Amino acid sequence: MLSRKRAPQGRAAKSRIAIALVAAAGVLITWFLGLPASAQEHMGAAPSTAMTGAAPVHHGGEAALIVPNLGDTSVASFMGGTPGSTLLYGGIGVCVVGMIFAFMIYGQLKNLPVHKSMLEVSELIYATCQTYLVTQIKFILILELFIG
């Protein structure tokens, strides 16, 4: 009754492509999230108001926010003097270790035997989700064309 789940070559290739697309999306999202911070570094410094005595000019909006240097312990320190940047990099490391663990478990789970009827149901669910995802991506791209 139990059979070894064998993925056809086409499905394995699609799986590799999906993993590559998720990785590329992660890189793009990370890059887009870093843009505001890099834009602040390239903004020119406002003229000094100490000599003129005038109040500093503040332009509203997210682009004008000043992100503090988390590597400076006088700005932000945690757990007895640990800089905020060290804490953030440690969190990223924990996330990477978690992803590696998840992929290892996924590989072990993928190779387990599965009942024939469960295999058919899982393939149906996979095909349905894949169709839904492709439809949503097309919709978002068309929407982006109209908006942007």
C-alpha positions as CSV (number, residue, x, y, z in Angstrom):
1,M,0.0,0.0,0.0
2,L,2.8,2.5,0.9
3,S,4.9,3.5,-2.1
4,R,7.9,5.6,-2.3
5,K,7.0,9.1,-3.6
6,R,9.0,9.6,-6.8
7,A,8.9,13.1,-8.3
8,P,9.1,13.3,-12.0
9,Q,12.0,15.2,-13.5
10,G,9.8,18.1,-14.5
11,R,8.5,18.5,-10.9
12,A,12.1,18.5,-9.5
13,A,13.1,21.2,-12.0
14,K,10.0,23.2,-11.0
15,S,10.9,22.8,-7.4
16,R,14.5,24.1,-8.0
17,I,13.1,27.1,-10.0
18,A,10.6,27.9,-7.2
19,I,13.4,27.8,-4.6
20,A,15.5,30.1,-6.9
21,L,12.6,32.5,-7.3
22,V,12.0,32.6,-3.5
23,A,15.7,33.3,-3.0
24,A,15.6,36.1,-5.6
25,A,12.5,37.6,-4.1
26,G,14.3,37.6,-0.7
27,V,17.3,39.4,-2.1
28,L,15.0,42.0,-3.8
29,I,13.0,42.6,-0.7
30,T,16.1,43.0,1.4
31,W,17.5,45.4,-1.2
32,F,14.2,47.5,-1.3
33,L,14.1,47.6,2.5
34,G,17.6,49.0,2.6
35,L,17.0,51.8,0.0
36,P,15.6,54.4,2.5
37,A,18.7,54.0,4.7
38,S,21.1,54.3,1.8
39,A,19.1,57.4,0.6
40,Q,19.6,59.1,3.9
41,E,23.4,58.6,3.7
42,H,23.5,60.3,0.4
43,M,21.3,63.3,1.4
44,G,23.2,66.4,1.8
45,A,23.7,67.8,5.3
46,A,21.4,70.7,6.2
47,P,23.2,74.0,6.7
48,S,24.2,74.7,10.2
49,T,21.6,76.6,12.2
50,A,23.9,77.4,15.1
51,M,25.3,80.5,13.4
52,T,21.9,81.8,12.1
53,G,20.0,81.1,15.3
54,A,17.0,79.8,13.3
55,A,15.2,76.6,14.1
56,P,16.2,73.6,12.0
57,V,14.0,72.9,9.0
58,H,12.2,69.5,9.2
59,H,10.5,68.1,6.1
60,G,7.9,65.5,6.9
61,G,7.6,62.0,5.5
62,E,9.4,58.7,5.8
63,A,12.2,59.8,3.6
64,A,13.2,62.5,6.0
65,L,13.5,60.1,9.0
66,I,16.9,59.9,10.5
67,V,17.8,56.3,11.4
68,P,20.2,56.2,14.3
69,N,23.5,54.4,14.2
70,L,22.8,51.2,16.1
71,G,26.5,50.4,16.2
72,D,27.0,53.3,18.6
73,T,26.5,52.1,22.2
74,S,25.6,55.7,23.3
75,V,22.6,55.5,21.0
76,A,21.3,52.0,21.8
77,S,22.8,49.3,24.0
78,F,21.2,46.1,25.1
79,M,22.0,43.5,27.7
80,G,24.9,45.3,29.4
81,G,26.4,47.3,26.6
82,T,25.8,45.1,23.5
83,P,25.4,47.4,20.4
84,G,22.0,47.2,18.6
85,S,23.7,46.2,15.3
86,T,25.3,43.1,17.0
87,L,21.9,42.1,18.3
88,L,20.4,42.5,14.8
89,Y,23.1,40.5,13.1
90,G,22.7,37.8,15.7
91,G,19.0,37.7,14.9
92,I,19.7,37.3,11.2
93,G,22.1,34.5,12.0
94,V,19.4,32.7,14.0
95,C,17.0,33.1,11.0
96,V,19.6,31.6,8.6
97,V,20.2,28.6,11.0
98,G,16.4,28.2,11.1
99,M,16.1,28.2,7.4
100,I,18.9,25.6,7.0
101,F,17.1,23.4,9.6
102,A,13.8,23.8,7.8
103,F,15.3,22.7,4.5
104,M,17.0,19.7,6.1
105,I,13.7,18.6,7.6
106,Y,11.9,19.2,4.3
107,G,14.4,17.0,2.5
108,Q,13.9,14.2,5.1
109,L,10.1,14.6,4.9
110,K,10.0,14.6,1.1
111,N,11.7,11.1,1.1
112,L,9.3,9.4,3.4
113,P,6.9,6.8,2.0
114,V,3.3,8.0,1.3
115,H,0.0,6.3,0.7
116,K,-1.2,6.5,-2.9
117,S,-4.5,8.3,-2.1
118,M,-2.6,10.9,0.0
119,L,-0.2,11.4,-2.8
120,E,-3.1,12.1,-5.2
121,V,-4.7,14.6,-2.8
122,S,-1.4,16.4,-2.2
123,E,-0.7,16.7,-5.9
124,L,-4.2,18.1,-6.4
125,I,-3.6,20.7,-3.6
126,Y,-0.2,21.5,-5.1
127,A,-1.6,22.1,-8.6
128,T,-4.4,24.2,-7.2
129,C,-2.1,26.4,-5.1
130,Q,0.3,26.8,-8.1
131,T,-2.6,27.9,-10.4
132,Y,-3.7,30.4,-7.7
133,L,-0.2,31.8,-7.2
134,V,0.3,32.3,-11.0
135,T,-3.0,34.0,-11.3
136,Q,-2.3,36.3,-8.4
137,I,1.2,37.2,-9.8
138,K,-0.4,38.0,-13.2
139,F,-3.0,40.2,-11.4
140,I,-0.4,42.1,-9.4
141,L,1.8,42.7,-12.5
142,I,-1.2,44.0,-14.4
143,L,-2.2,46.2,-11.5
144,E,1.4,47.5,-11.3
145,L,1.3,48.4,-15.0
146,F,-1.9,50.4,-14.5
147,I,-0.7,52.1,-11.3
148,G,3.0,52.6,-12.0
